[in-house]
Amino acid sequence: MMTTEQKLEAVAAELRRAIRVLFITGAGISADSGLPTYRGIGGLYNTEKTEEGYPIEQCLSASMFHVRPDITWKYMRRIGEAVLQCRPNPAHEVLARWEKEFAQRSGKTVIFTQNIDGYHRFAGSENVLEIHGTLSELFCIKCNWNLSLQECLENLKQNPVPQCPKCGAVIRPRIVMFEEMLPRATLVQFEEEFDGGNGFDLVFSIGTSAMFPYITGPVYDAIRCGKTTVEINPAAGEFSHRVAYHLPMRAAEAMIRLDALINSTSLGAKSP
């Protein structure tokens, strides 16, 4: 059985050979920024029900937002404040740098993220598919007036529900709430990039519990296509025993170690 150090060296070697790499990221990559994960130790919502007696998923649902936007915004505000208090960490920064280094060598990296914190883009990544949207973009449901997250949180200091400064209607973030459909355009773009598993040489899953089929599916498809797969997660999950390399590490630590192992070798260039 390989040690973690041996796995790191093997993954670094795979990165040196790869031309196209997919990184699927979840809450665990932002946990190293100090941002609480959705549930679990240090999570924003560890209890089964909120103060109003509803599950948090119901509070953050489209139906609740329609009838009681004040309840939905009570909890979205907490998420927004946590996002603004934290910053991207070295894992985000390494991914942003690798994107540029691969591009310089006619390669490509793509990030497919569940996260709505916007940290990948804030760190400098551009090839980012945000399947659940982003909190950094907010708009009026009536006139489509745009606001920043900071402006919205300032608005919430005076109102239980943020109001459009132009028409007075309710403001909402451009995220996918519970009960809402995933953005079709983002899914189509991902399907074109992934190409049934053949679009990438190497597929990473970083800091995600892999609860959703659109997260687990790409990893299993890559395995079926014979592509190298890597999972970075402290705890073993659904496909830890199936991927080529499971690195039982926090995201930032793993990315720093991988970066150190390959920084003397050109990324995106095939080995002779």
N, C-alpha and C positions, 0 to 999 in steps of 0.2 A: 504493500500500500504506500502511495506517495505521501510524503510529508507536505505540509502547507508551503514550505519554502520551495520544494521541488515543483509543486503545482504552479507557484508564482513564476518560476523560471520557465516552465513549459508554456504558460499562457503568454508570457512576454515573447517567447519565440514565435508563437502563433500570430501575435500582433505584428511582429517584424515581417512576416510573410503575407499578411492579409492586405487586400486592396480595398475591400468594402466591408465595413463593420457596423453592425446594428447594436445599439445600447438601449435596452428596455429598462426604464427606471421607475421606482416607486418611492414611497415615503421614507424608506430607509436611507436614501442618499441625502435627503434634506435633514434627517435627524442629527447628522454631524454638524449642522449649522445651528443646532439648538432648537430647531422647529419640532414641536411634539408630533409624534406619529398619530395617526387617526385613532387607534386604540392600542392597548397594550401598556407596558411600563412607560410612564411619562406621557401617556396619550392625552389628547384633549378631552376625549369622551370615554372614560373607563367604566362609568356606571351604565346599567342597562337602560335607564330612562332619565330624561332631563327633568329640570325643576317643574316643568308643566305636566309631567307624567307621560310624555311621548318618547318613543325611541328617537335617538338623534337623527336616524335616517328619515323619519317622518318629518321632523322639524326642518330638514334640509331638502324637502321634496317639493316638486312643482305644485302639487295640490295644496300643500300648506302655504306656500308662497302666494298662491292665488287667493286664499281666504284669510290668512293671517300672516302677511308679510313681516309684521313686527316680530313674530316668533322666529321666522327664518332669519331675519337680519340680526336678531340677538346673538345667534350662534355664528353667523357668517362674520359678524363684527369681531368676534373673538379670534376667528381664524385669520382675518385680515390684519388685526393688530399683531398677532404672532408673526405673520409673514414680514411685516414692516420692521419688526424689532430684530430680525435675524438677517443674515447675508449669505450668499453662496459660499461654500466651503471648498477645500482643495479638490474634492472629487469633481465638482462642477467645473472648476478651473482647468483641471487636467483634460477633461473631455472637450472643453472649448479650444484648448491648445492643440490637441490631437486633430480636431476637425481641420484646423488650418494646415497642420503638417501633412496630413493625408492629401488635402487638396493641392498642395504644392507638388505632389508626386503623382497627380492624376488619379488619386484614390478618393474615397468618400466615407464619411461616417454619418450616421443618422441616429438621432435620439427619439425614441418613442416613449413618452412619459405619461404616467397617470397623474402626476403632480400638477397642482394649480397655482403653485407659489411663484412661477416665472423665473426661478433661480437659474435655470439653464441659459435662458436668453440674457439674463442680467450678467452672467459670467462671461458671455461673449459667443455662445453657440448660436448658429443660425439655422442649421438643418435640424429643426426641432418640430416634432409632431405632438401637440398637446391634446391628447384624446379626450380629456375632461375639461378642456378650456383653460382659461387663466383668470386669476383674480385681478390682474393688473389692468384689465379692460372692463369698464362698466358703462352701461348705457341706459337711457330712458326707454321704458317699454312702449311709450306713446310716440315720441318724436325722434328717438334714436340719438339724442344728445349724448356725447361721450364725456366721461369723467375719469380721473385717475383714482386709484385706491386711496391715496392720501386725501384728495378732495372729498371723496365719499365718506371717509371716517370723520372728517371735520363736520360734514353735514349731519352725521349721526349724533353729534354732540347736542344738537338742537332738536332733533326729530328721532322718534323710535324707528322710522323708516326713512331712508334718504330720499329726498325729493328733487326732481329735475329743476335746476335754476331757470330753465326756459319756460316750461309749461306746467310744472308742479306735479307731474305724474311720478310714479314709483321708479326708482333706479334699481337695476339688478346687475350682477357681474356676468361676464360672458363665460359662464361655466355650465357644465352639464349637471343639473340637479337630479336627485333621485326621481325616478319615473320618466325622465326625459330620454330621448333617443341620443345615441352618440352622433357626433357630427359626420354626416355622410361624406363630405368633401375630404375630411381628414382620413377617414377609413379608406377611401378610394386612393388617395395619395400613398398611404401606407401599403396597400395591396400592390400598387404599381412598383413601389420600391422593393418590396419583399419578394415579389414574383414567385409566390408559392414555395418559398424557401430557397430559391436559387439566386436571389438578388444579393446575398451577402456571403462572404467567406467565413465570417465569424459572428456569433450572436451572444451578447451578454445579457443577463438578467441581474440587475443591481438593486438591492434594497426593496424588493417587492414580495409580498406574501402570495402573489400569483392566484388571487381569488377569482379572477375573471377569465373567461375562455378566450377573450381577445388578447390577453396577456400570456396565458399558457400556450395557446394555439401556435403562435409563431415559434416558440421554443421547440415544441414537439415537431412542428413541420421541418425545422432546421435539422433536428436529430434524424428524422426520416430521410432527409435529403443527403445525409452524410456530412453535414457541416459541423464544425467545431462549436460547441456550446459551453458557456461559462456562467456560473451563478456565484454572485458575491452576496452573501447573507450570513450573519452570525449563526442563525439557527437553520437546521435542515428543513426543507419545505417539500412541496408536492413532487417536484421533479429533481431534487438534489441528487438522487441516486441514478438519474437518467442522463444528466449532463456529463460532458467529458471531464469538466473540472468544477468542483464545488469548493469555493474559498470561504471558509467559515470566519469571516472577518467583517468589520464595519467598512462601509463604502470608502470613506476618506483614507483610512489606513491602507486598504487594498490598492486604491488608485495611486497613492503616493509610492507604494512599493513597486508597482508595475512600471510607473513612470521612471523611477530610478533605475530599474533594470534595463529599460530600452532607450534611455535618453542619449546614449552614446551611439545608437544605431538608427539609421533613417527609418522612420515609420512609413508604412505604405510601400516600401520597396521590397521586392521579392529577394529572398536569399539566393545566392548563386548556387 
